[in-house]
Amino acid sequence: MPEIELVAGADLNPAMREGFAAHFPQARVYETAAELFRDSNVEAIWIATPNRMHCEHAIEAMRHGKHVVVEKPMAVTLDEADRMVEASEKYGVTLLAGHTRSLSIWNRAMRRIAVSGKIGGLRAIHIWSYTDWILRPRTPDELDPAQGGGIVFRQGPHQIDTVRLLGGGKLRSVRGTAGRWTESRPVPGYFTAYLEFEDGPVATVMHNGYGYFAMSSIFPWAHEEREHDEQERAEMRRGLELGQRKELAEKEDFRVGGRRDPIVAAKNTQATPYPWIPVDLGPVEMACERGLVRPAQWGLTVYDDDGHRELDLRHLQRPEPDPSGGLTIAILEEMYGAVVLGKPAFHTAAWGRATLEALLAVMQSGRERREIELTRQVAMPDEYDADMRVDEVDSHVAVRP
Ligand SMILES: NC(=O)c1ccc[n+]([C@@H]2O[C@H](COP(=O)([O-])OP(=O)(O)OC[C@H]3O[C@@H](n4cnc5c(N)ncnc54)[C@H](O)[C@@H]3O)[C@@H](O)[C@H]2O)c1
């Protein structure tokens, strides 16, 4: 992004540092996060360390006056999230939590339709995802629920952030459950939940990460894109059951500098505009009083009293390739807007805490077999995306008499 200069990075792992230095020779490279926090040329830091470290690293960065983007989940406990909210206020810096698939243009444009009321009020949202999440290589901390391991912590933020974005932010309650279905993985690989908003709309979310079926296989342009194919999944599963996989080495392959370096892969395969694909969020279906909206390859399909029409959203994508499908650029734009242009931040620490509250409630609800009421929810202001170029979206959605 021309607005942003990558000036430094830190990682404990020498291989990561080497790979990073090779890609970004202009950047300084540090062995520890503490050195990075002390670098006076750094204004904002992206924290993508393991989940259990998000709180400590974010607070330490903010104490040094740095703005922070913290990866999802924002933290592992509500107490940690509280301390992060407080630190952001105390040190007067922006913390953005919510680098999730809610930020894709498909979801943001869908929300514009909900806010416009052109197909009536929002009534229900449904998101179901089937992936190979549990089969992917994992480090030991990712297999420990106490350290934020498991599919609810890791994938719940994508679906819950999306539901909250579309429905205005303030959930009333959650009834859900998490499932740990195999001996070979000591963390949940499945969850489902029914969520209700304070003002009435409802939502269901589901993610089955056991890899028997991939949702992408039913969308012709997305055929298992960025996922392992059926045969590879079967081999990965067998390898886990027999304890034969070298997961740390496999994981290293997918890191910067590794054999399947994501930056190299992005350079080779990512062209803009990029199509919608379901990984890992799943298709989002938004039902309103007088219609329904769901994602399409290049935008959205809107169904209303006149039938259905496709909205092409390619004009909303930025030209820079983004291996995440636009999410990373979206959150960086929000950070740039808040820090440099003085615009409001929306995916604040309080926003991230509200999503964490809901995903913790999914697990609690399953354990206690009851509905959990939420108390820390915050709204997404209508001004979010007010300057998004939605002319084409608006003109395509029929205005009812
Ligand atoms: N938003 C998304 O779509 C998305 C996708 C993948 C991962 N994530 C998030 O990113 C985070 C990392 O996940 P990952 O799969 O990349 O894990 P990873 O293990 O590959 O990366 C973590 C890195 O942090 C480094 N590290 C650990 N402790 C450190 C310390 N004290 N100081 C400096 N560096 C340290 C490790 O050496 C490693 O390179 C998680 O929070 C995960 O949820 C988000």
The ligand as a MOL file (V3000), in Angstrom:
LIG
                    3D

  0  0  0     0  0            999 V3000
M  V30 BEGIN CTAB
M  V30 COUNTS 44 48 0 0 0
M  V30 BEGIN ATOM
M  V30 1 N -6.8440 -13.0830 10.3480 0
M  V30 2 C -6.5730 -14.2300 9.7960 0
M  V30 3 O -7.1920 -14.6080 8.8100 0
M  V30 4 C -5.4830 -15.1140 10.4050 0
M  V30 5 C -4.9590 -16.1850 9.6860 0
M  V30 6 C -3.9670 -16.9660 10.2850 0
M  V30 7 C -3.5270 -16.6850 11.5690 0
M  V30 8 N -4.0770 -15.6540 12.2460 0 CHG=1
M  V30 9 C -3.6460 -15.3330 13.6230 0
M  V30 10 O -2.2600 -15.0440 13.6240 0
M  V30 11 C -1.6730 -15.4740 14.8450 0
M  V30 12 C -0.4700 -16.3590 14.5580 0
M  V30 13 O -0.9080 -17.5410 13.9120 0
M  V30 14 P 0.0470 -18.3360 12.9090 0
M  V30 15 O -0.6870 -19.4970 12.4200 0
M  V30 16 O 0.6530 -17.3840 11.9350 0 CHG=-1
M  V30 17 O 1.1630 -18.8420 13.9320 0
M  V30 18 P 2.7230 -19.0290 13.7210 0
M  V30 19 O 3.1670 -19.9050 14.8390 0
M  V30 20 O 3.0510 -19.4620 12.3220 0
M  V30 21 O 3.3110 -17.5580 13.8910 0
M  V30 22 C 3.5590 -16.9840 15.1200 0
M  V30 23 C 4.9320 -16.3310 15.0670 0
M  V30 24 O 5.1460 -15.6220 16.2830 0
M  V30 25 C 6.4980 -15.7820 16.6330 0
M  V30 26 N 6.6540 -15.5270 18.0680 0
M  V30 27 C 6.2360 -16.2910 19.1010 0
M  V30 28 N 6.5230 -15.6970 20.2650 0
M  V30 29 C 7.1240 -14.5220 19.9780 0
M  V30 30 C 7.6620 -13.4650 20.7580 0
M  V30 31 N 7.6000 -13.5000 22.0970 0
M  V30 32 N 8.2310 -12.4350 20.1110 0
M  V30 33 C 8.2950 -12.3910 18.7620 0
M  V30 34 N 7.8010 -13.3590 17.9780 0
M  V30 35 C 7.2390 -14.4150 18.5760 0
M  V30 36 C 6.8250 -17.2210 16.2610 0
M  V30 37 O 8.2190 -17.4390 16.1240 0
M  V30 38 C 6.0650 -17.3690 14.9360 0
M  V30 39 O 6.8890 -17.0330 13.8290 0
M  V30 40 C -2.7780 -16.1530 15.6210 0
M  V30 41 O -3.3180 -15.2450 16.5390 0
M  V30 42 C -3.8050 -16.4930 14.5720 0
M  V30 43 O -5.1360 -16.5530 15.0790 0
M  V30 44 C -5.0250 -14.8660 11.6810 0
M  V30 END ATOM
M  V30 BEGIN BOND
M  V30 1 1 1 2
M  V30 2 2 2 3
M  V30 3 1 2 4
M  V30 4 1 4 5
M  V30 5 2 4 44
M  V30 6 2 5 6
M  V30 7 1 6 7
M  V30 8 2 7 8
M  V30 9 1 8 9
M  V30 10 1 8 44
M  V30 11 1 9 10
M  V30 12 1 9 42
M  V30 13 1 10 11
M  V30 14 1 11 12
M  V30 15 1 11 40
M  V30 16 1 12 13
M  V30 17 1 13 14
M  V30 18 2 14 15
M  V30 19 1 14 16
M  V30 20 1 14 17
M  V30 21 1 17 18
M  V30 22 2 18 19
M  V30 23 1 18 20
M  V30 24 1 18 21
M  V30 25 1 21 22
M  V30 26 1 22 23
M  V30 27 1 23 24
M  V30 28 1 23 38
M  V30 29 1 24 25
M  V30 30 1 25 26
M  V30 31 1 25 36
M  V30 32 1 26 27
M  V30 33 1 26 35
M  V30 34 2 27 28
M  V30 35 1 28 29
M  V30 36 1 29 30
M  V30 37 2 29 35
M  V30 38 1 30 31
M  V30 39 2 30 32
M  V30 40 1 32 33
M  V30 41 2 33 34
M  V30 42 1 34 35
M  V30 43 1 36 37
M  V30 44 1 36 38
M  V30 45 1 38 39
M  V30 46 1 40 41
M  V30 47 1 40 42
M  V30 48 1 42 43
M  V30 END BOND
M  V30 END CTAB
M  END
